[in-house]
């Protein structure tokens, strides 16, 4: 029996019914650009990495209780503050305290957080490095005038070694510090240290390790703080003109027990600072290399 011609086709009616609006079924006509998505992923990953590193650093850090400013001043010129973490600050201060130092420890900042996170804008900006070296030199001169008898020691870590060295080169002839320590230095190994050493009453301690990839390959590819493309002094050791005040502290496997693994980030290890760097910095040594 055939269907009456006036009965509507139910299948066609269902198809012709308007679809109800459902917010979960919305489809965007334009997908997010791949470039923007990649940037968002990178930024998110960096923020997560920064948070994780800061939490890890805080777990191992010990707040320096402070010292007697009359007993001395150690100025610690920071490394590039990657992820805005003050690398080496806590371990260096703890090492100095363990080594018997009772004076003041000053963490010297010389660049902004964004430069440190991106790294290259800090190490490649010659005007910034010169300006910050001049600022440090002015500060040292002021401290020496205010308290002429107080010992002043200068320490630099990574790119901060160049700031410290250049600051000493800029000092007047009558201004001196009592010691200089260069930890994992990021400037040319052939740079003459005599002009800086002339402003140091004691020793210039140079710590170096061939396993330090950052100042070995990093500065070979991106350049050193004094704009040479070579493994830095922190990897190769001092290769410049003879300087009687230089005392080289070269990494050896046995130094792992001191916390220095030969890499960049453990160069300012607490036990290393306490048992090797601070004694050399404070007292005149008999050997030119240890």
PyMOL commands that set and color helices and strands:
alter all, ss='L'
color gray80, all
select helices_A, chain A and resi 10-16+23-25+34-60+69-71+82-84+89-98+113-118+120-123+126-146+160-170+194-197+213-222+233-236+253-258+270-282
alter helices_A, ss='H'
color red, helices_A
select strands_A, chain A and resi 73-77+104-108+152-157+179-183+204-208+246-250
alter strands_A, ss='S'
color yellow, strands_A
deselect
rebuild
show_as cartoon
